[in-house]
């Protein structure tokens, strides 16, 4: 595991997602046993924009940012994790009687997965959850979480 909080957060979040069968089933039931094969196929460690395509596919992208707060906090740095759940519009309907869209159900699973998970030195706290669209064929749900990491320079003083 990396010492860089950006790399570490992405790796931990993706590992948890691919280890959750309910999320994988919503992404693609045929891929339930795929595990790490989903990385760069359906789960990306960057903000991938799907090509304008007719292929019906669901994506999860993971972005991590270290926020600049050195002036206000000498011990910790805040880190944001942004997870986007993107699907082709014709794949929004799940059809299992729950009456929710695919992106909302995956979002709910991810929030439940991380609501008590600790990354860095604090809980991964949900800051926002909103629906938007990547383009006219790809609606998405954007989840933003925040956690804290110990600053390296605080330890070297």
MODELLER restraints for C-alpha pairs under 7 A, 6 or more apart:
rsr = mdl.restraints
at = mdl.atoms
rsr.add(forms.Gaussian(group=physical.xy_distance, feature=features.Distance(at['CA:1:A'], at['CA:8:A']), mean=6.28, stdev=0.5))
rsr.add(forms.Gaussian(group=physical.xy_distance, feature=features.Distance(at['CA:2:A'], at['CA:8:A']), mean=5.40, stdev=0.5))
rsr.add(forms.Gaussian(group=physical.xy_distance, feature=features.Distance(at['CA:6:A'], at['CA:64:A']), mean=5.27, stdev=0.5))
rsr.add(forms.Gaussian(group=physical.xy_distance, feature=features.Distance(at['CA:6:A'], at['CA:65:A']), mean=6.26, stdev=0.5))
rsr.add(forms.Gaussian(group=physical.xy_distance, feature=features.Distance(at['CA:6:A'], at['CA:66:A']), mean=6.93, stdev=0.5))
rsr.add(forms.Gaussian(group=physical.xy_distance, feature=features.Distance(at['CA:9:A'], at['CA:64:A']), mean=6.76, stdev=0.5))
rsr.add(forms.Gaussian(group=physical.xy_distance, feature=features.Distance(at['CA:10:A'], at['CA:45:A']), mean=6.23, stdev=0.5))
rsr.add(forms.Gaussian(group=physical.xy_distance, feature=features.Distance(at['CA:10:A'], at['CA:62:A']), mean=6.31, stdev=0.5))
rsr.add(forms.Gaussian(group=physical.xy_distance, feature=features.Distance(at['CA:10:A'], at['CA:63:A']), mean=6.92, stdev=0.5))
rsr.add(forms.Gaussian(group=physical.xy_distance, feature=features.Distance(at['CA:10:A'], at['CA:64:A']), mean=6.50, stdev=0.5))
rsr.add(forms.Gaussian(group=physical.xy_distance, feature=features.Distance(at['CA:17:A'], at['CA:23:A']), mean=6.84, stdev=0.5))
rsr.add(forms.Gaussian(group=physical.xy_distance, feature=features.Distance(at['CA:18:A'], at['CA:24:A']), mean=6.66, stdev=0.5))
rsr.add(forms.Gaussian(group=physical.xy_distance, feature=features.Distance(at['CA:18:A'], at['CA:35:A']), mean=5.47, stdev=0.5))
rsr.add(forms.Gaussian(group=physical.xy_distance, feature=features.Distance(at['CA:18:A'], at['CA:36:A']), mean=6.86, stdev=0.5))
rsr.add(forms.Gaussian(group=physical.xy_distance, feature=features.Distance(at['CA:19:A'], at['CA:35:A']), mean=6.94, stdev=0.5))
rsr.add(forms.Gaussian(group=physical.xy_distance, feature=features.Distance(at['CA:21:A'], at['CA:32:A']), mean=6.35, stdev=0.5))
rsr.add(forms.Gaussian(group=physical.xy_distance, feature=features.Distance(at['CA:23:A'], at['CA:106:A']), mean=5.82, stdev=0.5))
rsr.add(forms.Gaussian(group=physical.xy_distance, feature=features.Distance(at['CA:23:A'], at['CA:109:A']), mean=6.46, stdev=0.5))
rsr.add(forms.Gaussian(group=physical.xy_distance, feature=features.Distance(at['CA:24:A'], at['CA:31:A']), mean=6.79, stdev=0.5))
rsr.add(forms.Gaussian(group=physical.xy_distance, feature=features.Distance(at['CA:24:A'], at['CA:32:A']), mean=5.62, stdev=0.5))
rsr.add(forms.Gaussian(group=physical.xy_distance, feature=features.Distance(at['CA:25:A'], at['CA:32:A']), mean=5.80, stdev=0.5))
rsr.add(forms.Gaussian(group=physical.xy_distance, feature=features.Distance(at['CA:26:A'], at['CA:102:A']), mean=6.74, stdev=0.5))
rsr.add(forms.Gaussian(group=physical.xy_distance, feature=features.Distance(at['CA:26:A'], at['CA:106:A']), mean=6.63, stdev=0.5))
rsr.add(forms.Gaussian(group=physical.xy_distance, feature=features.Distance(at['CA:27:A'], at['CA:58:A']), mean=5.43, stdev=0.5))
rsr.add(forms.Gaussian(group=physical.xy_distance, feature=features.Distance(at['CA:42:A'], at['CA:58:A']), mean=6.42, stdev=0.5))
rsr.add(forms.Gaussian(group=physical.xy_distance, feature=features.Distance(at['CA:42:A'], at['CA:59:A']), mean=4.63, stdev=0.5))
rsr.add(forms.Gaussian(group=physical.xy_distance, feature=features.Distance(at['CA:42:A'], at['CA:60:A']), mean=6.29, stdev=0.5))
rsr.add(forms.Gaussian(group=physical.xy_distance, feature=features.Distance(at['CA:43:A'], at['CA:59:A']), mean=5.71, stdev=0.5))
rsr.add(forms.Gaussian(group=physical.xy_distance, feature=features.Distance(at['CA:43:A'], at['CA:60:A']), mean=4.74, stdev=0.5))
rsr.add(forms.Gaussian(group=physical.xy_distance, feature=features.Distance(at['CA:43:A'], at['CA:61:A']), mean=5.75, stdev=0.5))
rsr.add(forms.Gaussian(group=physical.xy_distance, feature=features.Distance(at['CA:44:A'], at['CA:60:A']), mean=6.28, stdev=0.5))
rsr.add(forms.Gaussian(group=physical.xy_distance, feature=features.Distance(at['CA:44:A'], at['CA:61:A']), mean=4.70, stdev=0.5))
rsr.add(forms.Gaussian(group=physical.xy_distance, feature=features.Distance(at['CA:44:A'], at['CA:62:A']), mean=6.22, stdev=0.5))
rsr.add(forms.Gaussian(group=physical.xy_distance, feature=features.Distance(at['CA:45:A'], at['CA:61:A']), mean=5.92, stdev=0.5))
rsr.add(forms.Gaussian(group=physical.xy_distance, feature=features.Distance(at['CA:45:A'], at['CA:62:A']), mean=4.90, stdev=0.5))
rsr.add(forms.Gaussian(group=physical.xy_distance, feature=features.Distance(at['CA:45:A'], at['CA:63:A']), mean=6.38, stdev=0.5))
rsr.add(forms.Gaussian(group=physical.xy_distance, feature=features.Distance(at['CA:46:A'], at['CA:61:A']), mean=5.76, stdev=0.5))
rsr.add(forms.Gaussian(group=physical.xy_distance, feature=features.Distance(at['CA:46:A'], at['CA:62:A']), mean=5.48, stdev=0.5))
rsr.add(forms.Gaussian(group=physical.xy_distance, feature=features.Distance(at['CA:46:A'], at['CA:63:A']), mean=5.33, stdev=0.5))
rsr.add(forms.Gaussian(group=physical.xy_distance, feature=features.Distance(at['CA:47:A'], at['CA:61:A']), mean=5.44, stdev=0.5))
rsr.add(forms.Gaussian(group=physical.xy_distance, feature=features.Distance(at['CA:47:A'], at['CA:62:A']), mean=6.56, stdev=0.5))
rsr.add(forms.Gaussian(group=physical.xy_distance, feature=features.Distance(at['CA:47:A'], at['CA:63:A']), mean=6.27, stdev=0.5))
rsr.add(forms.Gaussian(group=physical.xy_distance, feature=features.Distance(at['CA:48:A'], at['CA:61:A']), mean=6.44, stdev=0.5))
rsr.add(forms.Gaussian(group=physical.xy_distance, feature=features.Distance(at['CA:56:A'], at['CA:88:A']), mean=5.38, stdev=0.5))
rsr.add(forms.Gaussian(group=physical.xy_distance, feature=features.Distance(at['CA:56:A'], at['CA:90:A']), mean=6.87, stdev=0.5))
rsr.add(forms.Gaussian(group=physical.xy_distance, feature=features.Distance(at['CA:56:A'], at['CA:91:A']), mean=6.21, stdev=0.5))
rsr.add(forms.Gaussian(group=physical.xy_distance, feature=features.Distance(at['CA:57:A'], at['CA:87:A']), mean=5.82, stdev=0.5))
rsr.add(forms.Gaussian(group=physical.xy_distance, feature=features.Distance(at['CA:57:A'], at['CA:88:A']), mean=5.92, stdev=0.5))
rsr.add(forms.Gaussian(group=physical.xy_distance, feature=features.Distance(at['CA:58:A'], at['CA:86:A']), mean=5.69, stdev=0.5))
rsr.add(forms.Gaussian(group=physical.xy_distance, feature=features.Distance(at['CA:58:A'], at['CA:87:A']), mean=4.19, stdev=0.5))
rsr.add(forms.Gaussian(group=physical.xy_distance, feature=features.Distance(at['CA:58:A'], at['CA:88:A']), mean=6.65, stdev=0.5))
rsr.add(forms.Gaussian(group=physical.xy_distance, feature=features.Distance(at['CA:59:A'], at['CA:85:A']), mean=5.87, stdev=0.5))
rsr.add(forms.Gaussian(group=physical.xy_distance, feature=features.Distance(at['CA:59:A'], at['CA:86:A']), mean=5.02, stdev=0.5))
rsr.add(forms.Gaussian(group=physical.xy_distance, feature=features.Distance(at['CA:59:A'], at['CA:87:A']), mean=6.12, stdev=0.5))
rsr.add(forms.Gaussian(group=physical.xy_distance, feature=features.Distance(at['CA:60:A'], at['CA:83:A']), mean=6.76, stdev=0.5))
rsr.add(forms.Gaussian(group=physical.xy_distance, feature=features.Distance(at['CA:60:A'], at['CA:84:A']), mean=5.53, stdev=0.5))
rsr.add(forms.Gaussian(group=physical.xy_distance, feature=features.Distance(at['CA:60:A'], at['CA:85:A']), mean=4.61, stdev=0.5))
rsr.add(forms.Gaussian(group=physical.xy_distance, feature=features.Distance(at['CA:60:A'], at['CA:86:A']), mean=6.19, stdev=0.5))
rsr.add(forms.Gaussian(group=physical.xy_distance, feature=features.Distance(at['CA:61:A'], at['CA:83:A']), mean=5.58, stdev=0.5))
rsr.add(forms.Gaussian(group=physical.xy_distance, feature=features.Distance(at['CA:61:A'], at['CA:84:A']), mean=5.13, stdev=0.5))
rsr.add(forms.Gaussian(group=physical.xy_distance, feature=features.Distance(at['CA:61:A'], at['CA:85:A']), mean=6.69, stdev=0.5))
rsr.add(forms.Gaussian(group=physical.xy_distance, feature=features.Distance(at['CA:62:A'], at['CA:81:A']), mean=6.97, stdev=0.5))
rsr.add(forms.Gaussian(group=physical.xy_distance, feature=features.Distance(at['CA:62:A'], at['CA:82:A']), mean=5.84, stdev=0.5))
rsr.add(forms.Gaussian(group=physical.xy_distance, feature=features.Distance(at['CA:62:A'], at['CA:83:A']), mean=4.71, stdev=0.5))
rsr.add(forms.Gaussian(group=physical.xy_distance, feature=features.Distance(at['CA:62:A'], at['CA:84:A']), mean=6.69, stdev=0.5))
rsr.add(forms.Gaussian(group=physical.xy_distance, feature=features.Distance(at['CA:63:A'], at['CA:81:A']), mean=5.70, stdev=0.5))
rsr.add(forms.Gaussian(group=physical.xy_distance, feature=features.Distance(at['CA:63:A'], at['CA:82:A']), mean=5.04, stdev=0.5))
rsr.add(forms.Gaussian(group=physical.xy_distance, feature=features.Distance(at['CA:63:A'], at['CA:83:A']), mean=6.43, stdev=0.5))
rsr.add(forms.Gaussian(group=physical.xy_distance, feature=features.Distance(at['CA:64:A'], at['CA:79:A']), mean=6.97, stdev=0.5))
rsr.add(forms.Gaussian(group=physical.xy_distance, feature=features.Distance(at['CA:64:A'], at['CA:80:A']), mean=5.59, stdev=0.5))
rsr.add(forms.Gaussian(group=physical.xy_distance, feature=features.Distance(at['CA:64:A'], at['CA:81:A']), mean=4.41, stdev=0.5))
rsr.add(forms.Gaussian(group=physical.xy_distance, feature=features.Distance(at['CA:64:A'], at['CA:82:A']), mean=6.19, stdev=0.5))
rsr.add(forms.Gaussian(group=physical.xy_distance, feature=features.Distance(at['CA:65:A'], at['CA:79:A']), mean=5.58, stdev=0.5))
rsr.add(forms.Gaussian(group=physical.xy_distance, feature=features.Distance(at['CA:65:A'], at['CA:80:A']), mean=5.15, stdev=0.5))
rsr.add(forms.Gaussian(group=physical.xy_distance, feature=features.Distance(at['CA:65:A'], at['CA:81:A']), mean=6.51, stdev=0.5))
rsr.add(forms.Gaussian(group=physical.xy_distance, feature=features.Distance(at['CA:66:A'], at['CA:77:A']), mean=6.87, stdev=0.5))
rsr.add(forms.Gaussian(group=physical.xy_distance, feature=features.Distance(at['CA:66:A'], at['CA:78:A']), mean=6.09, stdev=0.5))
rsr.add(forms.Gaussian(group=physical.xy_distance, feature=features.Distance(at['CA:66:A'], at['CA:79:A']), mean=4.46, stdev=0.5))
rsr.add(forms.Gaussian(group=physical.xy_distance, feature=features.Distance(at['CA:66:A'], at['CA:80:A']), mean=6.43, stdev=0.5))
rsr.add(forms.Gaussian(group=physical.xy_distance, feature=features.Distance(at['CA:67:A'], at['CA:77:A']), mean=6.66, stdev=0.5))
rsr.add(forms.Gaussian(group=physical.xy_distance, feature=features.Distance(at['CA:67:A'], at['CA:78:A']), mean=5.44, stdev=0.5))
rsr.add(forms.Gaussian(group=physical.xy_distance, feature=features.Distance(at['CA:67:A'], at['CA:79:A']), mean=5.75, stdev=0.5))
rsr.add(forms.Gaussian(group=physical.xy_distance, feature=features.Distance(at['CA:69:A'], at['CA:77:A']), mean=6.37, stdev=0.5))
rsr.add(forms.Gaussian(group=physical.xy_distance, feature=features.Distance(at['CA:74:A'], at['CA:154:A']), mean=6.41, stdev=0.5))
rsr.add(forms.Gaussian(group=physical.xy_distance, feature=features.Distance(at['CA:75:A'], at['CA:150:A']), mean=5.91, stdev=0.5))
rsr.add(forms.Gaussian(group=physical.xy_distance, feature=features.Distance(at['CA:75:A'], at['CA:151:A']), mean=5.64, stdev=0.5))
rsr.add(forms.Gaussian(group=physical.xy_distance, feature=features.Distance(at['CA:75:A'], at['CA:154:A']), mean=5.42, stdev=0.5))
rsr.add(forms.Gaussian(group=physical.xy_distance, feature=features.Distance(at['CA:76:A'], at['CA:148:A']), mean=6.10, stdev=0.5))
rsr.add(forms.Gaussian(group=physical.xy_distance, feature=features.Distance(at['CA:76:A'], at['CA:149:A']), mean=5.50, stdev=0.5))
rsr.add(forms.Gaussian(group=physical.xy_distance, feature=features.Distance(at['CA:76:A'], at['CA:150:A']), mean=4.51, stdev=0.5))
rsr.add(forms.Gaussian(group=physical.xy_distance, feature=features.Distance(at['CA:76:A'], at['CA:151:A']), mean=5.12, stdev=0.5))
rsr.add(forms.Gaussian(group=physical.xy_distance, feature=features.Distance(at['CA:77:A'], at['CA:148:A']), mean=5.55, stdev=0.5))
rsr.add(forms.Gaussian(group=physical.xy_distance, feature=features.Distance(at['CA:77:A'], at['CA:149:A']), mean=5.37, stdev=0.5))
rsr.add(forms.Gaussian(group=physical.xy_distance, feature=features.Distance(at['CA:77:A'], at['CA:150:A']), mean=6.27, stdev=0.5))
rsr.add(forms.Gaussian(group=physical.xy_distance, feature=features.Distance(at['CA:77:A'], at['CA:151:A']), mean=5.87, stdev=0.5))
rsr.add(forms.Gaussian(group=physical.xy_distance, feature=features.Distance(at['CA:78:A'], at['CA:146:A']), mean=6.82, stdev=0.5))
rsr.add(forms.Gaussian(group=physical.xy_distance, feature=features.Distance(at['CA:78:A'], at['CA:147:A']), mean=5.84, stdev=0.5))
rsr.add(forms.Gaussian(group=physical.xy_distance, feature=features.Distance(at['CA:78:A'], at['CA:148:A']), mean=4.47, stdev=0.5))
rsr.add(forms.Gaussian(group=physical.xy_distance, feature=features.Distance(at['CA:78:A'], at['CA:149:A']), mean=6.47, stdev=0.5))
rsr.add(forms.Gaussian(group=physical.xy_distance, feature=features.Distance(at['CA:79:A'], at['CA:146:A']), mean=5.56, stdev=0.5))
rsr.add(forms.Gaussian(group=physical.xy_distance, feature=features.Distance(at['CA:79:A'], at['CA:147:A']), mean=5.29, stdev=0.5))
rsr.add(forms.Gaussian(group=physical.xy_distance, feature=features.Distance(at['CA:79:A'], at['CA:148:A']), mean=5.68, stdev=0.5))
rsr.add(forms.Gaussian(group=physical.xy_distance, feature=features.Distance(at['CA:80:A'], at['CA:144:A']), mean=6.72, stdev=0.5))
rsr.add(forms.Gaussian(group=physical.xy_distance, feature=features.Distance(at['CA:80:A'], at['CA:145:A']), mean=5.58, stdev=0.5))
rsr.add(forms.Gaussian(group=physical.xy_distance, feature=features.Distance(at['CA:80:A'], at['CA:146:A']), mean=4.43, stdev=0.5))
rsr.add(forms.Gaussian(group=physical.xy_distance, feature=features.Distance(at['CA:80:A'], at['CA:147:A']), mean=6.51, stdev=0.5))
rsr.add(forms.Gaussian(group=physical.xy_distance, feature=features.Distance(at['CA:81:A'], at['CA:144:A']), mean=5.73, stdev=0.5))
rsr.add(forms.Gaussian(group=physical.xy_distance, feature=features.Distance(at['CA:81:A'], at['CA:145:A']), mean=5.11, stdev=0.5))
rsr.add(forms.Gaussian(group=physical.xy_distance, feature=features.Distance(at['CA:81:A'], at['CA:146:A']), mean=6.20, stdev=0.5))
rsr.add(forms.Gaussian(group=physical.xy_distance, feature=features.Distance(at['CA:82:A'], at['CA:142:A']), mean=6.88, stdev=0.5))
rsr.add(forms.Gaussian(group=physical.xy_distance, feature=features.Distance(at['CA:82:A'], at['CA:143:A']), mean=5.67, stdev=0.5))
rsr.add(forms.Gaussian(group=physical.xy_distance, feature=features.Distance(at['CA:82:A'], at['CA:144:A']), mean=4.49, stdev=0.5))
rsr.add(forms.Gaussian(group=physical.xy_distance, feature=features.Distance(at['CA:82:A'], at['CA:145:A']), mean=6.39, stdev=0.5))
rsr.add(forms.Gaussian(group=physical.xy_distance, feature=features.Distance(at['CA:83:A'], at['CA:142:A']), mean=5.79, stdev=0.5))
rsr.add(forms.Gaussian(group=physical.xy_distance, feature=features.Distance(at['CA:83:A'], at['CA:143:A']), mean=5.12, stdev=0.5))
rsr.add(forms.Gaussian(group=physical.xy_distance, feature=features.Distance(at['CA:83:A'], at['CA:144:A']), mean=6.44, stdev=0.5))
rsr.add(forms.Gaussian(group=physical.xy_distance, feature=features.Distance(at['CA:84:A'], at['CA:140:A']), mean=6.44, stdev=0.5))
rsr.add(forms.Gaussian(group=physical.xy_distance, feature=features.Distance(at['CA:84:A'], at['CA:141:A']), mean=5.68, stdev=0.5))
rsr.add(forms.Gaussian(group=physical.xy_distance, feature=features.Distance(at['CA:84:A'], at['CA:142:A']), mean=4.51, stdev=0.5))
rsr.add(forms.Gaussian(group=physical.xy_distance, feature=features.Distance(at['CA:84:A'], at['CA:143:A']), mean=6.34, stdev=0.5))
rsr.add(forms.Gaussian(group=physical.xy_distance, feature=features.Distance(at['CA:85:A'], at['CA:103:A']), mean=5.73, stdev=0.5))
rsr.add(forms.Gaussian(group=physical.xy_distance, feature=features.Distance(at['CA:85:A'], at['CA:140:A']), mean=5.24, stdev=0.5))
rsr.add(forms.Gaussian(group=physical.xy_distance, feature=features.Distance(at['CA:85:A'], at['CA:141:A']), mean=5.17, stdev=0.5))
rsr.add(forms.Gaussian(group=physical.xy_distance, feature=features.Distance(at['CA:85:A'], at['CA:142:A']), mean=6.50, stdev=0.5))
rsr.add(forms.Gaussian(group=physical.xy_distance, feature=features.Distance(at['CA:86:A'], at['CA:103:A']), mean=6.69, stdev=0.5))
rsr.add(forms.Gaussian(group=physical.xy_distance, feature=features.Distance(at['CA:86:A'], at['CA:138:A']), mean=6.17, stdev=0.5))
rsr.add(forms.Gaussian(group=physical.xy_distance, feature=features.Distance(at['CA:86:A'], at['CA:139:A']), mean=5.96, stdev=0.5))
rsr.add(forms.Gaussian(group=physical.xy_distance, feature=features.Distance(at['CA:86:A'], at['CA:140:A']), mean=4.31, stdev=0.5))
rsr.add(forms.Gaussian(group=physical.xy_distance, feature=features.Distance(at['CA:86:A'], at['CA:141:A']), mean=6.77, stdev=0.5))
rsr.add(forms.Gaussian(group=physical.xy_distance, feature=features.Distance(at['CA:87:A'], at['CA:103:A']), mean=6.99, stdev=0.5))
rsr.add(forms.Gaussian(group=physical.xy_distance, feature=features.Distance(at['CA:87:A'], at['CA:138:A']), mean=5.45, stdev=0.5))
rsr.add(forms.Gaussian(group=physical.xy_distance, feature=features.Distance(at['CA:87:A'], at['CA:139:A']), mean=6.17, stdev=0.5))
rsr.add(forms.Gaussian(group=physical.xy_distance, feature=features.Distance(at['CA:87:A'], at['CA:140:A']), mean=6.55, stdev=0.5))
rsr.add(forms.Gaussian(group=physical.xy_distance, feature=features.Distance(at['CA:88:A'], at['CA:137:A']), mean=5.73, stdev=0.5))
rsr.add(forms.Gaussian(group=physical.xy_distance, feature=features.Distance(at['CA:88:A'], at['CA:138:A']), mean=4.72, stdev=0.5))
rsr.add(forms.Gaussian(group=physical.xy_distance, feature=features.Distance(at['CA:88:A'], at['CA:139:A']), mean=6.91, stdev=0.5))
rsr.add(forms.Gaussian(group=physical.xy_distance, feature=features.Distance(at['CA:89:A'], at['CA:137:A']), mean=5.35, stdev=0.5))
rsr.add(forms.Gaussian(group=physical.xy_distance, feature=features.Distance(at['CA:89:A'], at['CA:138:A']), mean=5.53, stdev=0.5))
rsr.add(forms.Gaussian(group=physical.xy_distance, feature=features.Distance(at['CA:89:A'], at['CA:139:A']), mean=6.31, stdev=0.5))
rsr.add(forms.Gaussian(group=physical.xy_distance, feature=features.Distance(at['CA:92:A'], at['CA:101:A']), mean=5.15, stdev=0.5))
rsr.add(forms.Gaussian(group=physical.xy_distance, feature=features.Distance(at['CA:92:A'], at['CA:102:A']), mean=4.97, stdev=0.5))
rsr.add(forms.Gaussian(group=physical.xy_distance, feature=features.Distance(at['CA:92:A'], at['CA:103:A']), mean=6.85, stdev=0.5))
rsr.add(forms.Gaussian(group=physical.xy_distance, feature=features.Distance(at['CA:93:A'], at['CA:101:A']), mean=5.26, stdev=0.5))
rsr.add(forms.Gaussian(group=physical.xy_distance, feature=features.Distance(at['CA:93:A'], at['CA:102:A']), mean=6.09, stdev=0.5))
rsr.add(forms.Gaussian(group=physical.xy_distance, feature=features.Distance(at['CA:94:A'], at['CA:101:A']), mean=6.15, stdev=0.5))
rsr.add(forms.Gaussian(group=physical.xy_distance, feature=features.Distance(at['CA:94:A'], at['CA:102:A']), mean=5.68, stdev=0.5))
rsr.add(forms.Gaussian(group=physical.xy_distance, feature=features.Distance(at['CA:103:A'], at['CA:140:A']), mean=6.32, stdev=0.5))
rsr.add(forms.Gaussian(group=physical.xy_distance, feature=features.Distance(at['CA:103:A'], at['CA:141:A']), mean=5.89, stdev=0.5))
rsr.add(forms.Gaussian(group=physical.xy_distance, feature=features.Distance(at['CA:104:A'], at['CA:141:A']), mean=6.82, stdev=0.5))
rsr.add(forms.Gaussian(group=physical.xy_distance, feature=features.Distance(at['CA:107:A'], at['CA:141:A']), mean=6.89, stdev=0.5))
rsr.add(forms.Gaussian(group=physical.xy_distance, feature=features.Distance(at['CA:114:A'], at['CA:124:A']), mean=6.35, stdev=0.5))
rsr.add(forms.Gaussian(group=physical.xy_distance, feature=features.Distance(at['CA:115:A'], at['CA:124:A']), mean=6.55, stdev=0.5))
rsr.add(forms.Gaussian(group=physical.xy_distance, feature=features.Distance(at['CA:115:A'], at['CA:125:A']), mean=6.68, stdev=0.5))
rsr.add(forms.Gaussian(group=physical.xy_distance, feature=features.Distance(at['CA:116:A'], at['CA:123:A']), mean=6.31, stdev=0.5))
rsr.add(forms.Gaussian(group=physical.xy_distance, feature=features.Distance(at['CA:117:A'], at['CA:123:A']), mean=5.69, stdev=0.5))
rsr.add(forms.Gaussian(group=physical.xy_distance, feature=features.Distance(at['CA:117:A'], at['CA:124:A']), mean=5.91, stdev=0.5))
rsr.add(forms.Gaussian(group=physical.xy_distance, feature=features.Distance(at['CA:118:A'], at['CA:124:A']), mean=5.72, stdev=0.5))
rsr.add(forms.Gaussian(group=physical.xy_distance, feature=features.Distance(at['CA:119:A'], at['CA:147:A']), mean=6.45, stdev=0.5))
rsr.add(forms.Gaussian(group=physical.xy_distance, feature=features.Distance(at['CA:120:A'], at['CA:147:A']), mean=6.62, stdev=0.5))
rsr.add(forms.Gaussian(group=physical.xy_distance, feature=features.Distance(at['CA:120:A'], at['CA:148:A']), mean=5.59, stdev=0.5))
rsr.add(forms.Gaussian(group=physical.xy_distance, feature=features.Distance(at['CA:120:A'], at['CA:149:A']), mean=4.58, stdev=0.5))
rsr.add(forms.Gaussian(group=physical.xy_distance, feature=features.Distance(at['CA:121:A'], at['CA:148:A']), mean=5.68, stdev=0.5))
rsr.add(forms.Gaussian(group=physical.xy_distance, feature=features.Distance(at['CA:121:A'], at['CA:149:A']), mean=5.55, stdev=0.5))
rsr.add(forms.Gaussian(group=physical.xy_distance, feature=features.Distance(at['CA:122:A'], at['CA:147:A']), mean=5.56, stdev=0.5))
rsr.add(forms.Gaussian(group=physical.xy_distance, feature=features.Distance(at['CA:122:A'], at['CA:148:A']), mean=5.61, stdev=0.5))
rsr.add(forms.Gaussian(group=physical.xy_distance, feature=features.Distance(at['CA:123:A'], at['CA:147:A']), mean=6.01, stdev=0.5))
rsr.add(forms.Gaussian(group=physical.xy_distance, feature=features.Distance(at['CA:124:A'], at['CA:145:A']), mean=5.92, stdev=0.5))
rsr.add(forms.Gaussian(group=physical.xy_distance, feature=features.Distance(at['CA:124:A'], at['CA:146:A']), mean=5.50, stdev=0.5))
rsr.add(forms.Gaussian(group=physical.xy_distance, feature=features.Distance(at['CA:124:A'], at['CA:147:A']), mean=4.95, stdev=0.5))
rsr.add(forms.Gaussian(group=physical.xy_distance, feature=features.Distance(at['CA:125:A'], at['CA:145:A']), mean=5.17, stdev=0.5))
rsr.add(forms.Gaussian(group=physical.xy_distance, feature=features.Distance(at['CA:125:A'], at['CA:146:A']), mean=5.19, stdev=0.5))
rsr.add(forms.Gaussian(group=physical.xy_distance, feature=features.Distance(at['CA:125:A'], at['CA:147:A']), mean=6.45, stdev=0.5))
rsr.add(forms.Gaussian(group=physical.xy_distance, feature=features.Distance(at['CA:126:A'], at['CA:144:A']), mean=6.00, stdev=0.5))
rsr.add(forms.Gaussian(group=physical.xy_distance, feature=features.Distance(at['CA:126:A'], at['CA:145:A']), mean=4.35, stdev=0.5))
rsr.add(forms.Gaussian(group=physical.xy_distance, feature=features.Distance(at['CA:126:A'], at['CA:146:A']), mean=6.57, stdev=0.5))
rsr.add(forms.Gaussian(group=physical.xy_distance, feature=features.Distance(at['CA:127:A'], at['CA:144:A']), mean=5.43, stdev=0.5))
rsr.add(forms.Gaussian(group=physical.xy_distance, feature=features.Distance(at['CA:127:A'], at['CA:145:A']), mean=5.30, stdev=0.5))
rsr.add(forms.Gaussian(group=physical.xy_distance, feature=features.Distance(at['CA:127:A'], at['CA:146:A']), mean=6.71, stdev=0.5))
rsr.add(forms.Gaussian(group=physical.xy_distance, feature=features.Distance(at['CA:128:A'], at['CA:143:A']), mean=5.75, stdev=0.5))
rsr.add(forms.Gaussian(group=physical.xy_distance, feature=features.Distance(at['CA:128:A'], at['CA:144:A']), mean=5.20, stdev=0.5))
rsr.add(forms.Gaussian(group=physical.xy_distance, feature=features.Distance(at['CA:129:A'], at['CA:141:A']), mean=6.90, stdev=0.5))
rsr.add(forms.Gaussian(group=physical.xy_distance, feature=features.Distance(at['CA:129:A'], at['CA:142:A']), mean=5.59, stdev=0.5))
rsr.add(forms.Gaussian(group=physical.xy_distance, feature=features.Distance(at['CA:129:A'], at['CA:143:A']), mean=4.53, stdev=0.5))
rsr.add(forms.Gaussian(group=physical.xy_distance, feature=features.Distance(at['CA:129:A'], at['CA:144:A']), mean=6.53, stdev=0.5))
rsr.add(forms.Gaussian(group=physical.xy_distance, feature=features.Distance(at['CA:130:A'], at['CA:141:A']), mean=5.63, stdev=0.5))
rsr.add(forms.Gaussian(group=physical.xy_distance, feature=features.Distance(at['CA:130:A'], at['CA:142:A']), mean=5.38, stdev=0.5))
rsr.add(forms.Gaussian(group=physical.xy_distance, feature=features.Distance(at['CA:130:A'], at['CA:143:A']), mean=6.80, stdev=0.5))
rsr.add(forms.Gaussian(group=physical.xy_distance, feature=features.Distance(at['CA:131:A'], at['CA:140:A']), mean=5.76, stdev=0.5))
rsr.add(forms.Gaussian(group=physical.xy_distance, feature=features.Distance(at['CA:131:A'], at['CA:141:A']), mean=4.38, stdev=0.5))
rsr.add(forms.Gaussian(group=physical.xy_distance, feature=features.Distance(at['CA:131:A'], at['CA:142:A']), mean=6.22, stdev=0.5))
rsr.add(forms.Gaussian(group=physical.xy_distance, feature=features.Distance(at['CA:132:A'], at['CA:139:A']), mean=5.97, stdev=0.5))
rsr.add(forms.Gaussian(group=physical.xy_distance, feature=features.Distance(at['CA:132:A'], at['CA:140:A']), mean=5.42, stdev=0.5))
rsr.add(forms.Gaussian(group=physical.xy_distance, feature=features.Distance(at['CA:132:A'], at['CA:141:A']), mean=6.24, stdev=0.5))
rsr.add(forms.Gaussian(group=physical.xy_distance, feature=features.Distance(at['CA:133:A'], at['CA:139:A']), mean=4.00, stdev=0.5))
rsr.add(forms.Gaussian(group=physical.xy_distance, feature=features.Distance(at['CA:133:A'], at['CA:140:A']), mean=5.21, stdev=0.5))
rsr.add(forms.Gaussian(group=physical.xy_distance, feature=features.Distance(at['CA:134:A'], at['CA:140:A']), mean=6.67, stdev=0.5))
